[in-house]
């Protein structure tokens, strides 16, 4: 089969596998983002109401760290799914491949079977969307820090 054949790129099994995994991963990411940002909002609302303005940046740093962990979890999930499905037999190699692809750094050699390259593209797409989503959530969280700083300055004599 020629390398530029549509059958080579559009393996129906890889499309279904990738699409389902991407959907579940984005569902996980959404849930994680909503839980963390919801908790952040509760904590910062309480801090601001008690006029503990100086603690709001600390809450932001902790929330940012927890948000970052979501990406590590997603990389681990991708790695274990690739290993569990048999696409990459070695779990360590599958996790390293998933991390390298998710961050779009790129992997030295492609350990996926022939006709399964689309999985690599979907993992990279997942990483790009998840990073962008996390950054937008972080941006919203920084607005709370800015508001707390302004409110603390307005209380000064």
N, CA, C and O atoms as a GROMACS GRO file, in nm:
protein
  628
    1UNK      N    1   0.085  -0.118   0.000
    1UNK     CA    2   0.000   0.000   0.000
    1UNK      C    3   0.090   0.124   0.000
    1UNK      O    4   0.191   0.128   0.070
    2UNK      N    5   0.053   0.224  -0.077
    2UNK     CA    6   0.129   0.348  -0.085
    2UNK      C    7   0.114   0.429   0.043
    2UNK      O    8   0.009   0.429   0.106
    3UNK      N    9   0.221   0.498   0.080
    3UNK     CA   10   0.220   0.578   0.203
    3UNK      C   11   0.122   0.694   0.196
    3UNK      O   12   0.077   0.741   0.301
    4UNK      N   13   0.087   0.740   0.078
    4UNK     CA   14  -0.006   0.852   0.067
    4UNK      C   15  -0.149   0.805   0.043
    4UNK      O   16  -0.237   0.886   0.013
    5UNK      N   17  -0.174   0.676   0.055
    5UNK     CA   18  -0.308   0.622   0.038
    5UNK      C   19  -0.398   0.670   0.152
    5UNK      O   20  -0.354   0.680   0.267
    6UNK      N   21  -0.524   0.698   0.119
    6UNK     CA   22  -0.618   0.742   0.223
    6UNK      C   23  -0.641   0.631   0.325
    6UNK      O   24  -0.672   0.660   0.441
    7UNK      N   25  -0.628   0.506   0.285
    7UNK     CA   26  -0.643   0.395   0.379
    7UNK      C   27  -0.532   0.398   0.483
    7UNK      O   28  -0.552   0.356   0.597
    8UNK      N   29  -0.416   0.446   0.445
    8UNK     CA   30  -0.302   0.453   0.536
    8UNK      C   31  -0.328   0.556   0.646
    8UNK      O   32  -0.292   0.533   0.761
    9UNK      N   33  -0.388   0.668   0.612
    9UNK     CA   34  -0.412   0.776   0.707
    9UNK      C   35  -0.543   0.758   0.782
    9UNK      O   36  -0.548   0.777   0.903
   10UNK      N   37  -0.649   0.721   0.712
   10UNK     CA   38  -0.781   0.715   0.771
   10UNK      C   39  -0.823   0.573   0.807
   10UNK      O   40  -0.915   0.516   0.748
   11UNK      N   41  -0.754   0.518   0.903
   11UNK     CA   42  -0.788   0.388   0.959
   11UNK      C   43  -0.909   0.409   1.049
   11UNK      O   44  -0.899   0.479   1.150
   12UNK      N   45  -1.022   0.350   1.015
   12UNK     CA   46  -1.146   0.371   1.089
   12UNK      C   47  -1.130   0.337   1.237
   12UNK      O   48  -1.182   0.408   1.323
   13UNK      N   49  -1.058   0.230   1.267
   13UNK     CA   50  -1.036   0.194   1.408
   13UNK      C   51  -0.961   0.304   1.482
   13UNK      O   52  -0.994   0.334   1.596
   14UNK      N   53  -0.861   0.363   1.418
   14UNK     CA   54  -0.785   0.470   1.485
   14UNK      C   55  -0.869   0.596   1.500
   14UNK      O   56  -0.854   0.668   1.598
   15UNK      N   57  -0.957   0.622   1.404
   15UNK     CA   58  -1.046   0.738   1.414
   15UNK      C   59  -1.143   0.720   1.531
   15UNK      O   60  -1.162   0.812   1.610
   16UNK      N   61  -1.203   0.603   1.542
   16UNK     CA   62  -1.297   0.576   1.651
   16UNK      C   63  -1.225   0.578   1.786
   16UNK      O   64  -1.272   0.641   1.881
   17UNK      N   65  -1.111   0.511   1.793
   17UNK     CA   66  -1.032   0.507   1.917
   17UNK      C   67  -0.991   0.647   1.959
   17UNK      O   68  -1.009   0.686   2.074
   18UNK      N   69  -0.936   0.724   1.865
   18UNK     CA   70  -0.888   0.859   1.895
   18UNK      C   71  -1.003   0.952   1.933
   18UNK      O   72  -0.992   1.028   2.029
   19UNK      N   73  -1.110   0.945   1.858
   19UNK     CA   74  -1.224   1.032   1.885
   19UNK      C   75  -1.286   1.005   2.021
   19UNK      O   76  -1.318   1.098   2.095
   20UNK      N   77  -1.303   0.878   2.055
   20UNK     CA   78  -1.359   0.842   2.184
   20UNK      C   79  -1.266   0.883   2.298
   20UNK      O   80  -1.310   0.939   2.398
   21UNK      N   81  -1.138   0.855   2.282
   21UNK     CA   82  -1.040   0.892   2.384
   21UNK      C   83  -1.035   1.044   2.401
   21UNK      O   84  -1.028   1.093   2.514
   22UNK      N   85  -1.038   1.118   2.292
   22UNK     CA   86  -1.034   1.264   2.298
   22UNK      C   87  -1.158   1.317   2.371
   22UNK      O   88  -1.147   1.404   2.456
   23UNK      N   89  -1.274   1.264   2.337
   23UNK     CA   90  -1.397   1.306   2.403
   23UNK      C   91  -1.390   1.283   2.553
   23UNK      O   92  -1.422   1.373   2.632
   24UNK      N   93  -1.347   1.164   2.594
   24UNK     CA   94  -1.338   1.133   2.736
   24UNK      C   95  -1.233   1.218   2.806
   24UNK      O   96  -1.252   1.259   2.920
   25UNK      N   97  -1.123   1.245   2.738
   25UNK     CA   98  -1.017   1.328   2.795
   25UNK      C   99  -1.064   1.472   2.814
   25UNK      O  100  -1.035   1.534   2.917
   26UNK      N  101  -1.137   1.525   2.717
   26UNK     CA  102  -1.189   1.661   2.730
   26UNK      C  103  -1.298   1.668   2.838
   26UNK      O  104  -1.310   1.769   2.907
   27UNK      N  105  -1.375   1.562   2.852
   27UNK     CA  106  -1.474   1.554   2.960
   27UNK      C  107  -1.403   1.555   3.096
   27UNK      O  108  -1.446   1.624   3.188
   28UNK      N  109  -1.295   1.480   3.107
   28UNK     CA  110  -1.215   1.480   3.229
   28UNK      C  111  -1.160   1.620   3.256
   28UNK      O  112  -1.168   1.672   3.367
   29UNK      N  113  -1.103   1.682   3.152
   29UNK     CA  114  -1.042   1.814   3.168
   29UNK      C  115  -1.148   1.917   3.209
   29UNK      O  116  -1.122   1.999   3.297
   30UNK      N  117  -1.263   1.912   3.148
   30UNK     CA  118  -1.370   2.007   3.182
   30UNK      C  119  -1.411   1.990   3.328
   30UNK      O  120  -1.423   2.089   3.401
   31UNK      N  121  -1.433   1.867   3.370
   31UNK     CA  122  -1.472   1.840   3.508
   31UNK      C  123  -1.366   1.890   3.604
   31UNK      O  124  -1.397   1.954   3.705
   32UNK      N  125  -1.242   1.861   3.574
   32UNK     CA  126  -1.130   1.904   3.658
   32UNK      C  127  -1.124   2.056   3.666
   32UNK      O  128  -1.110   2.112   3.775
   33UNK      N  129  -1.135   2.123   3.552
   33UNK     CA  130  -1.129   2.269   3.549
   33UNK      C  131  -1.243   2.330   3.631
   33UNK      O  132  -1.221   2.424   3.708
   34UNK      N  133  -1.365   2.278   3.614
   34UNK     CA  134  -1.479   2.331   3.686
   34UNK      C  135  -1.466   2.310   3.836
   34UNK      O  136  -1.501   2.397   3.915
   35UNK      N  137  -1.416   2.192   3.876
   35UNK     CA  138  -1.399   2.166   4.019
   35UNK      C  139  -1.294   2.258   4.080
   35UNK      O  140  -1.318   2.317   4.186
   36UNK      N  141  -1.180   2.270   4.015
   36UNK     CA  142  -1.073   2.355   4.069
   36UNK      C  143  -1.115   2.501   4.071
   36UNK      O  144  -1.096   2.569   4.172
   37UNK      N  145  -1.170   2.551   3.961
   37UNK     CA  146  -1.209   2.692   3.957
   37UNK      C  147  -1.323   2.720   4.054
   37UNK      O  148  -1.329   2.829   4.112
   38UNK      N  149  -1.412   2.626   4.073
   38UNK     CA  150  -1.520   2.642   4.170
   38UNK      C  151  -1.468   2.652   4.312
   38UNK      O  152  -1.512   2.736   4.390
   39UNK      N  153  -1.374   2.566   4.346
   39UNK     CA  154  -1.313   2.570   4.478
   39UNK      C  155  -1.234   2.699   4.498
   39UNK      O  156  -1.238   2.760   4.605
   40UNK      N  157  -1.163   2.739   4.394
   40UNK     CA  158  -1.086   2.864   4.400
   40UNK      C  159  -1.179   2.982   4.428
   40UNK      O  160  -1.149   3.069   4.510
   41UNK      N  161  -1.292   2.983   4.360
   41UNK     CA  162  -1.389   3.091   4.379
   41UNK      C  163  -1.442   3.093   4.522
   41UNK      O  164  -1.454   3.199   4.583
   42UNK      N  165  -1.475   2.976   4.576
   42UNK     CA  166  -1.524   2.968   4.714
   42UNK      C  167  -1.419   3.019   4.813
   42UNK      O  168  -1.449   3.099   4.902
   43UNK      N  169  -1.296   2.972   4.796
   43UNK     CA  170  -1.188   3.010   4.887
   43UNK      C  171  -1.161   3.160   4.878
   43UNK      O  172  -1.152   3.228   4.981
   44UNK      N  173  -1.148   3.211   4.757
   44UNK     CA  174  -1.115   3.354   4.743
   44UNK      C  175  -1.231   3.443   4.786
   44UNK      O  176  -1.207   3.551   4.841
   45UNK      N  177  -1.355   3.401   4.763
   45UNK     CA  178  -1.469   3.479   4.812
   45UNK      C  179  -1.464   3.490   4.964
   45UNK      O  180  -1.488   3.597   5.020
   46UNK      N  181  -1.433   3.379   5.029
   46UNK     CA  182  -1.424   3.379   5.175
   46UNK      C  183  -1.309   3.468   5.223
   46UNK      O  184  -1.324   3.544   5.318
   47UNK      N  185  -1.193   3.457   5.156
   47UNK     CA  186  -1.078   3.539   5.194
   47UNK      C  187  -1.108   3.689   5.177
   47UNK      O  188  -1.074   3.770   5.263
   48UNK      N  189  -1.171   3.722   5.066
   48UNK     CA  190  -1.202   3.862   5.038
   48UNK      C  191  -1.307   3.915   5.137
   48UNK      O  192  -1.298   4.028   5.184
   49UNK      N  193  -1.407   3.832   5.168
   49UNK     CA  194  -1.511   3.877   5.262
   49UNK      C  195  -1.454   3.900   5.402
   49UNK      O  196  -1.503   3.985   5.476
   50UNK      N  197  -1.351   3.824   5.437
   50UNK     CA  198  -1.286   3.842   5.567
   50UNK      C  199  -1.172   3.945   5.560
   50UNK      O  200  -1.103   3.970   5.659
   51UNK      N  201  -1.155   4.003   5.441
   51UNK     CA  202  -1.052   4.105   5.417
   51UNK      C  203  -0.909   4.051   5.433
   51UNK      O  204  -0.818   4.125   5.473
   52UNK      N  205  -0.890   3.925   5.401
   52UNK     CA  206  -0.757   3.864   5.399
   52UNK      C  207  -0.701   3.873   5.256
   52UNK      O  208  -0.673   3.770   5.194
   53UNK      N  209  -0.687   3.993   5.207
   53UNK     CA  210  -0.649   4.016   5.068
   53UNK      C  211  -0.512   3.957   5.033
   53UNK      O  212  -0.491   3.910   4.921
   54UNK      N  213  -0.421   3.960   5.128
   54UNK     CA  214  -0.286   3.909   5.103
   54UNK      C  215  -0.281   3.758   5.080
   54UNK      O  216  -0.182   3.708   5.027
   55UNK      N  217  -0.384   3.687   5.120
   55UNK     CA  218  -0.389   3.542   5.102
   55UNK      C  219  -0.441   3.501   4.964
   55UNK      O  220  -0.426   3.386   4.923
   56UNK      N  221  -0.503   3.595   4.893
   56UNK     CA  222  -0.561   3.563   4.762
   56UNK      C  223  -0.454   3.519   4.662
   56UNK      O  224  -0.476   3.422   4.589
   57UNK      N  225  -0.338   3.586   4.654
   57UNK     CA  226  -0.234   3.537   4.562
   57UNK      C  227  -0.187   3.395   4.596
   57UNK      O  228  -0.159   3.316   4.506
   58UNK      N  229  -0.177   3.364   4.725
   58UNK     CA  230  -0.137   3.228   4.765
   58UNK      C  231  -0.240   3.126   4.715
   58UNK      O  232  -0.204   3.019   4.666
   59UNK      N  233  -0.367   3.159   4.729
   59UNK     CA  234  -0.473   3.071   4.678
   59UNK      C  235  -0.458   3.052   4.526
   59UNK      O  236  -0.480   2.943   4.474
   60UNK      N  237  -0.421   3.160   4.458
   60UNK     CA  238  -0.399   3.152   4.313
   60UNK      C  239  -0.284   3.057   4.281
   60UNK      O  240  -0.297   2.972   4.192
   61UNK      N  241  -0.172   3.070   4.350
   61UNK     CA  242  -0.056   2.984   4.323
   61UNK      C  243  -0.089   2.837   4.346
   61UNK      O  244  -0.048   2.751   4.269
   62UNK      N  245  -0.162   2.810   4.452
   62UNK     CA  246  -0.201   2.671   4.482
   62UNK      C  247  -0.295   2.619   4.373
   62UNK      O  248  -0.278   2.506   4.326
   63UNK      N  249  -0.392   2.700   4.334
   63UNK     CA  250  -0.487   2.659   4.229
   63UNK      C  251  -0.414   2.638   4.095
   63UNK      O  252  -0.446   2.544   4.022
   64UNK      N  253  -0.318   2.725   4.065
   64UNK     CA  254  -0.242   2.709   3.940
   64UNK      C  255  -0.164   2.578   3.940
   64UNK      O  256  -0.159   2.509   3.838
   65UNK      N  257  -0.106   2.545   4.053
   65UNK     CA  258  -0.033   2.418   4.064
   65UNK      C  259  -0.127   2.299   4.046
   65UNK      O  260  -0.095   2.204   3.975
   66UNK      N  261  -0.243   2.306   4.109
   66UNK     CA  262  -0.341   2.197   4.098
   66UNK      C  263  -0.391   2.185   3.953
   66UNK      O  264  -0.412   2.074   3.904
   67UNK      N  265  -0.410   2.298   3.886
   67UNK     CA  266  -0.451   2.294   3.745
   67UNK      C  267  -0.344   2.227   3.659
   67UNK      O  268  -0.376   2.150   3.568
   68UNK      N  269  -0.219   2.255   3.688
   68UNK     CA  270  -0.109   2.197   3.611
   68UNK      C  271  -0.107   2.045   3.626
   68UNK      O  272  -0.074   1.973   3.532
   69UNK      N  273  -0.142   1.997   3.743
   69UNK     CA  274  -0.144   1.852   3.766
   69UNK      C  275  -0.241   1.782   3.670
   69UNK      O  276  -0.220   1.666   3.634
   70UNK      N  277  -0.347   1.853   3.628
   70UNK     CA  278  -0.442   1.791   3.535
   70UNK      C  279  -0.372   1.743   3.408
   70UNK      O  280  -0.409   1.639   3.352
   71UNK      N  281  -0.273   1.817   3.363
   71UNK     CA  282  -0.203   1.780   3.240
   71UNK      C  283  -0.118   1.655   3.262
   71UNK      O  284  -0.109   1.569   3.174
   72UNK      N  285  -0.056   1.645   3.378
   72UNK     CA  286   0.021   1.524   3.408
   72UNK      C  287  -0.071   1.402   3.416
   72UNK      O  288  -0.036   1.294   3.368
   73UNK      N  289  -0.187   1.420   3.477
   73UNK     CA  290  -0.284   1.309   3.485
   73UNK      C  291  -0.328   1.268   3.345
   73UNK      O  292  -0.338   1.149   3.316
   74UNK      N  293  -0.356   1.365   3.259
   74UNK     CA  294  -0.400   1.333   3.123
   74UNK      C  295  -0.292   1.261   3.044
   74UNK      O  296  -0.322   1.170   2.966
   75UNK      N  297  -0.167   1.300   3.064
   75UNK     CA  298  -0.057   1.230   2.997
   75UNK      C  299  -0.051   1.086   3.046
   75UNK      O  300  -0.034   0.994   2.966
   76UNK      N  301  -0.064   1.067   3.177
   76UNK     CA  302  -0.063   0.930   3.231
   76UNK      C  303  -0.180   0.848   3.176
   76UNK      O  304  -0.164   0.732   3.141
   77UNK      N  305  -0.298   0.909   3.170
   77UNK     CA  306  -0.414   0.838   3.116
   77UNK      C  307  -0.389   0.796   2.972
   77UNK      O  308  -0.412   0.681   2.935
   78UNK      N  309  -0.342   0.890   2.889
   78UNK     CA  310  -0.312   0.856   2.749
   78UNK      C  311  -0.212   0.741   2.743
   78UNK      O  312  -0.229   0.646   2.666
   79UNK      N  313  -0.106   0.750   2.824
   79UNK     CA  314  -0.004   0.645   2.823
   79UNK      C  315  -0.061   0.509   2.860
   79UNK      O  316  -0.033   0.409   2.794
   80UNK      N  317  -0.141   0.507   2.966
   80UNK     CA  318  -0.199   0.379   3.008
   80UNK      C  319  -0.301   0.327   2.907
   80UNK      O  320  -0.311   0.206   2.887
   81UNK      N  321  -0.376   0.416   2.844
   81UNK     CA  322  -0.471   0.372   2.740
   81UNK      C  323  -0.396   0.314   2.621
   81UNK      O  324  -0.437   0.212   2.565
   82UNK      N  325  -0.287   0.378   2.581
   82UNK     CA  326  -0.207   0.326   2.469
   82UNK      C  327  -0.148   0.189   2.503
   82UNK      O  328  -0.142   0.100   2.418
   83UNK      N  329  -0.105   0.175   2.627
   83UNK     CA  330  -0.049   0.047   2.671
   83UNK      C  331  -0.158  -0.059   2.685
   83UNK      O  332  -0.143  -0.171   2.636
   84UNK      N  333  -0.267  -0.023   2.753
   84UNK     CA  334  -0.376  -0.116   2.777
   84UNK      C  335  -0.438  -0.167   2.646
   84UNK      O  336  -0.475  -0.284   2.635
   85UNK      N  337  -0.447  -0.078   2.547
   85UNK     CA  338  -0.507  -0.115   2.419
   85UNK      C  339  -0.413  -0.202   2.334
   85UNK      O  340  -0.455  -0.260   2.234
   86UNK      N  341  -0.287  -0.210   2.374
   86UNK     CA  342  -0.190  -0.288   2.299
   86UNK      C  343  -0.123  -0.212   2.187
   86UNK      O  344  -0.041  -0.269   2.114
   87UNK      N  345  -0.154  -0.083   2.172
   87UNK     CA  346  -0.091  -0.006   2.066
   87UNK      C  347   0.058   0.014   2.093
   87UNK      O  348   0.139   0.016   2.000
   88UNK      N  349   0.095   0.028   2.220
   88UNK     CA  350   0.236   0.036   2.260
   88UNK      C  351   0.251  -0.061   2.377
   88UNK      O  352   0.188  -0.044   2.481
   89UNK      N  353   0.333  -0.162   2.360
   89UNK     CA  354   0.339  -0.272   2.458
   89UNK      C  355   0.405  -0.233   2.589
   89UNK      O  356   0.368  -0.287   2.694
   90UNK      N  357   0.499  -0.142   2.588
   90UNK     CA  358   0.571  -0.103   2.708
   90UNK      C  359   0.503   0.020   2.769
   90UNK      O  360   0.494   0.124   2.704
   91UNK      N  361   0.455   0.009   2.895
   91UNK     CA  362   0.382   0.118   2.959
   91UNK      C  363   0.468   0.242   2.974
   91UNK      O  364   0.422   0.354   2.948
   92UNK      N  365   0.592   0.224   3.016
   92UNK     CA  366   0.682   0.339   3.032
   92UNK      C  367   0.698   0.413   2.899
   92UNK      O  368   0.688   0.536   2.894
   93UNK      N  369   0.723   0.339   2.794
   93UNK     CA  370   0.739   0.399   2.661
   93UNK      C  371   0.611   0.467   2.616
   93UNK      O  372   0.615   0.573   2.552
   94UNK      N  373   0.496   0.407   2.650
   94UNK     CA  374   0.366   0.465   2.612
   94UNK      C  375   0.343   0.599   2.683
   94UNK      O  376   0.294   0.694   2.622
   95UNK      N  377   0.380   0.606   2.812
   95UNK     CA  378   0.362   0.730   2.887
   95UNK      C  379   0.457   0.838   2.834
   95UNK      O  380   0.417   0.954   2.818
   96UNK      N  381   0.582   0.801   2.806
   96UNK     CA  382   0.678   0.898   2.752
   96UNK      C  383   0.631   0.947   2.615
   96UNK      O  384   0.638   1.066   2.585
   97UNK      N  385   0.584   0.856   2.533
   97UNK     CA  386   0.531   0.894   2.401
   97UNK      C  387   0.411   0.987   2.416
   97UNK      O  388   0.403   1.089   2.347
   98UNK      N  389   0.319   0.953   2.507
   98UNK     CA  390   0.200   1.036   2.528
   98UNK      C  391   0.240   1.176   2.576
   98UNK      O  392   0.185   1.276   2.529
   99UNK      N  393   0.333   1.184   2.668
   99UNK     CA  394   0.378   1.314   2.719
   99UNK      C  395   0.446   1.397   2.613
   99UNK      O  396   0.424   1.517   2.603
  100UNK      N  397   0.528   1.332   2.535
  100UNK     CA  398   0.600   1.402   2.430
  100UNK      C  399   0.504   1.452   2.321
  100UNK      O  400   0.521   1.561   2.266
  101UNK      N  401   0.405   1.372   2.292
  101UNK     CA  402   0.307   1.409   2.190
  101UNK      C  403   0.208   1.512   2.242
  101UNK      O  404   0.176   1.608   2.172
  102UNK      N  405   0.160   1.494   2.365
  102UNK     CA  406   0.065   1.586   2.428
  102UNK      C  407   0.122   1.727   2.437
  102UNK      O  408   0.050   1.825   2.418
  103UNK      N  409   0.249   1.737   2.466
  103UNK     CA  410   0.315   1.868   2.476
  103UNK      C  411   0.364   1.916   2.340
  103UNK      O  412   0.424   2.023   2.332
  104UNK      N  413   0.342   1.840   2.237
  104UNK     CA  414   0.383   1.866   2.098
  104UNK      C  415   0.534   1.883   2.083
  104UNK      O  416   0.581   1.946   1.989
  105UNK      N  417   0.610   1.827   2.177
  105UNK     CA  418   0.756   1.829   2.167
  105UNK      C  419   0.799   1.734   2.055
  105UNK      O  420   0.891   1.764   1.979
  106UNK      N  421   0.734   1.621   2.048
  106UNK     CA  422   0.766   1.521   1.946
  106UNK      C  423   0.847   1.408   2.005
  106UNK      O  424   0.927   1.430   2.096
  107UNK      N  425   0.828   1.292   1.955
  107UNK     CA  426   0.893   1.171   2.003
  107UNK      C  427   0.996   1.128   1.901
  107UNK      O  428   0.974   1.144   1.781
  108UNK      N  429   1.108   1.073   1.946
  108UNK     CA  430   1.215   1.032   1.855
  108UNK      C  431   1.170   0.938   1.746
  108UNK      O  432   1.190   0.963   1.627
  109UNK      N  433   1.108   0.829   1.787
  109UNK     CA  434   1.056   0.733   1.690
  109UNK      C  435   0.908   0.710   1.721
  109UNK      O  436   0.866   0.723   1.836
  110UNK      N  437   0.834   0.678   1.621
  110UNK     CA  438   0.691   0.655   1.638
  110UNK      C  439   0.669   0.509   1.674
  110UNK      O  440   0.688   0.421   1.589
  111UNK      N  441   0.628   0.480   1.798
  111UNK     CA  442   0.608   0.342   1.839
  111UNK      C  443   0.471   0.285   1.803
  111UNK      O  444   0.443   0.169   1.832
  112UNK      N  445   0.385   0.364   1.740
  112UNK     CA  446   0.251   0.318   1.705
  112UNK      C  447   0.256   0.223   1.585
  112UNK      O  448   0.345   0.234   1.501
  113UNK      N  449   0.161   0.130   1.579
  113UNK     CA  450   0.155   0.041   1.464
  113UNK      C  451   0.123   0.118   1.336
  113UNK      O  452   0.071   0.229   1.340
  114UNK      N  453   0.153   0.057   1.224
  114UNK     CA  454   0.122   0.116   1.093
  114UNK      C  455  -0.027   0.149   1.087
  114UNK      O  456  -0.109   0.072   1.136
  115UNK      N  457  -0.061   0.260   1.029
  115UNK     CA  458  -0.198   0.308   1.010
  115UNK      C  459  -0.260   0.369   1.136
  115UNK      O  460  -0.379   0.400   1.136
  116UNK      N  461  -0.183   0.386   1.243
  116UNK     CA  462  -0.237   0.442   1.367
  116UNK      C  463  -0.176   0.579   1.399
  116UNK      O  464  -0.184   0.624   1.513
  117UNK      N  465  -0.115   0.644   1.302
  117UNK     CA  466  -0.050   0.774   1.324
  117UNK      C  467  -0.149   0.883   1.365
  117UNK      O  468  -0.110   0.980   1.430
  118UNK      N  469  -0.274   0.868   1.328
  118UNK     CA  470  -0.376   0.967   1.363
  118UNK      C  471  -0.388   0.984   1.515
  118UNK      O  472  -0.420   1.092   1.563
  119UNK      N  473  -0.362   0.877   1.590
  119UNK     CA  474  -0.366   0.884   1.736
  119UNK      C  475  -0.268   0.990   1.786
  119UNK      O  476  -0.299   1.064   1.879
  120UNK      N  477  -0.152   0.996   1.726
  120UNK     CA  478  -0.050   1.093   1.763
  120UNK      C  479  -0.102   1.236   1.742
  120UNK      O  480  -0.080   1.323   1.826
  121UNK      N  481  -0.169   1.259   1.633
  121UNK     CA  482  -0.223   1.392   1.602
  121UNK      C  483  -0.331   1.430   1.702
  121UNK      O  484  -0.338   1.545   1.746
  122UNK      N  485  -0.415   1.335   1.738
  122UNK     CA  486  -0.524   1.362   1.832
  122UNK      C  487  -0.470   1.389   1.973
  122UNK      O  488  -0.522   1.476   2.043
  123UNK      N  489  -0.366   1.318   2.014
  123UNK     CA  490  -0.304   1.345   2.144
  123UNK      C  491  -0.249   1.488   2.146
  123UNK      O  492  -0.267   1.560   2.244
  124UNK      N  493  -0.184   1.529   2.038
  124UNK     CA  494  -0.131   1.666   2.030
  124UNK      C  495  -0.245   1.768   2.032
  124UNK      O  496  -0.235   1.871   2.099
  125UNK      N  497  -0.352   1.740   1.960
  125UNK     CA  498  -0.469   1.828   1.960
  125UNK      C  499  -0.525   1.840   2.101
  125UNK      O  500  -0.558   1.950   2.146
  126UNK      N  501  -0.536   1.728   2.170
  126UNK     CA  502  -0.583   1.728   2.308
  126UNK      C  503  -0.497   1.817   2.397
  126UNK      O  504  -0.548   1.895   2.476
  127UNK      N  505  -0.366   1.805   2.382
  127UNK     CA  506  -0.275   1.888   2.461
  127UNK      C  507  -0.292   2.036   2.432
  127UNK      O  508  -0.296   2.118   2.524
  128UNK      N  509  -0.301   2.070   2.306
  128UNK     CA  510  -0.316   2.212   2.269
  128UNK      C  511  -0.446   2.271   2.325
  128UNK      O  512  -0.446   2.380   2.381
  129UNK      N  513  -0.555   2.197   2.310
  129UNK     CA  514  -0.684   2.245   2.361
  129UNK      C  515  -0.680   2.255   2.514
  129UNK      O  516  -0.726   2.354   2.571
  130UNK      N  517  -0.626   2.153   2.579
  130UNK     CA  518  -0.622   2.152   2.725
  130UNK      C  519  -0.534   2.264   2.780
  130UNK      O  520  -0.571   2.329   2.877
  131UNK      N  521  -0.418   2.288   2.719
  131UNK     CA  522  -0.332   2.397   2.763
  131UNK      C  523  -0.402   2.532   2.746
  131UNK      O  524  -0.398   2.616   2.836
  132UNK      N  525  -0.464   2.551   2.632
  132UNK     CA  526  -0.536   2.677   2.609
  132UNK      C  527  -0.650   2.696   2.708
  132UNK      O  528  -0.671   2.807   2.759
  133UNK      N  529  -0.721   2.590   2.735
  133UNK     CA  530  -0.831   2.595   2.830
  133UNK      C  531  -0.780   2.629   2.970
  133UNK      O  532  -0.838   2.714   3.038
  134UNK      N  533  -0.673   2.565   3.011
  134UNK     CA  534  -0.616   2.592   3.143
  134UNK      C  535  -0.567   2.736   3.154
  134UNK      O  536  -0.585   2.801   3.257
  135UNK      N  537  -0.507   2.785   3.048
  135UNK     CA  538  -0.458   2.923   3.049
  135UNK      C  539  -0.575   3.020   3.061
  135UNK      O  540  -0.564   3.121   3.132
  136UNK      N  541  -0.685   2.992   2.994
  136UNK     CA  542  -0.800   3.082   3.005
  136UNK      C  543  -0.858   3.080   3.146
  136UNK      O  544  -0.902   3.183   3.196
  137UNK      N  545  -0.858   2.963   3.210
  137UNK     CA  546  -0.905   2.954   3.348
  137UNK      C  547  -0.811   3.031   3.440
  137UNK      O  548  -0.856   3.103   3.528
  138UNK      N  549  -0.681   3.014   3.419
  138UNK     CA  550  -0.583   3.088   3.499
  138UNK      C  551  -0.599   3.239   3.481
  138UNK      O  552  -0.586   3.315   3.577
  139UNK      N  553  -0.626   3.281   3.359
  139UNK     CA  554  -0.647   3.424   3.334
  139UNK      C  555  -0.764   3.476   3.415
  139UNK      O  556  -0.756   3.584   3.475
  140UNK      N  557  -0.873   3.401   3.418
  140UNK     CA  558  -0.988   3.440   3.499
  140UNK      C  559  -0.954   3.446   3.647
  140UNK      O  560  -1.002   3.533   3.719
  141UNK      N  561  -0.871   3.352   3.691
  141UNK     CA  562  -0.830   3.351   3.832
  141UNK      C  563  -0.743   3.471   3.867
  141UNK      O  564  -0.750   3.522   3.979
  142UNK      N  565  -0.662   3.517   3.773
  142UNK     CA  566  -0.578   3.634   3.802
  142UNK      C  567  -0.663   3.760   3.818
  142UNK      O  568  -0.622   3.853   3.888
  143UNK      N  569  -0.779   3.762   3.756
  143UNK     CA  570  -0.867   3.878   3.772
  143UNK      C  571  -0.916   3.890   3.916
  143UNK      O  572  -0.939   4.000   3.965
  144UNK      N  573  -0.932   3.776   3.984
  144UNK     CA  574  -0.971   3.778   4.125
  144UNK      C  575  -0.858   3.838   4.209
  144UNK      O  576  -0.883   3.917   4.300
  145UNK      N  577  -0.734   3.800   4.177
  145UNK     CA  578  -0.618   3.856   4.248
  145UNK      C  579  -0.613   4.007   4.228
  145UNK      O  580  -0.591   4.081   4.323
  146UNK      N  581  -0.632   4.052   4.106
  146UNK     CA  582  -0.631   4.195   4.076
  146UNK      C  583  -0.743   4.267   4.150
  146UNK      O  584  -0.721   4.375   4.205
  147UNK      N  585  -0.861   4.209   4.152
  147UNK     CA  586  -0.974   4.271   4.224
  147UNK      C  587  -0.945   4.281   4.373
  147UNK      O  588  -0.974   4.383   4.436
  148UNK      N  589  -0.887   4.176   4.430
  148UNK     CA  590  -0.853   4.178   4.573
  148UNK      C  591  -0.749   4.285   4.602
  148UNK      O  592  -0.756   4.354   4.704
  149UNK      N  593  -0.652   4.299   4.514
  149UNK     CA  594  -0.548   4.401   4.531
  149UNK      C  595  -0.611   4.540   4.526
  149UNK      O  596  -0.578   4.626   4.609
  150UNK      N  597  -0.700   4.563   4.433
  150UNK     CA  598  -0.766   4.695   4.421
  150UNK      C  599  -0.853   4.724   4.544
  150UNK      O  600  -0.854   4.835   4.597
  151UNK      N  601  -0.924   4.620   4.589
  151UNK     CA  602  -1.011   4.639   4.705
  151UNK      C  603  -0.927   4.667   4.830
  151UNK      O  604  -0.966   4.749   4.914
  152UNK      N  605  -0.813   4.601   4.844
  152UNK     CA  606  -0.728   4.626   4.961
  152UNK      C  607  -0.671   4.768   4.958
  152UNK      O  608  -0.657   4.831   5.062
  153UNK      N  609  -0.640   4.818   4.838
  153UNK     CA  610  -0.589   4.954   4.826
  153UNK      C  611  -0.697   5.058   4.855
  153UNK      O  612  -0.668   5.165   4.907
  154UNK      N  613  -0.820   5.026   4.822
  154UNK     CA  614  -0.929   5.121   4.846
  154UNK      C  615  -0.958   5.136   4.995
  154UNK      O  616  -1.018   5.236   5.035
  155UNK      N  617  -0.917   5.039   5.077
  155UNK     CA  618  -0.941   5.046   5.220
  155UNK      C  619  -0.831   5.121   5.295
  155UNK      O  620  -0.845   5.151   5.413
  156UNK      N  621  -0.722   5.151   5.224
  156UNK     CA  622  -0.612   5.224   5.289
  156UNK      C  623  -0.653   5.369   5.313
  156UNK      O  624  -0.727   5.427   5.234
  157UNK      N  625  -0.603   5.429   5.424
  157UNK     CA  626  -0.642   5.568   5.453
  157UNK      C  627  -0.580   5.666   5.357
  157UNK      O  628  -0.603   5.787   5.369
   0.00000   0.00000   0.00000
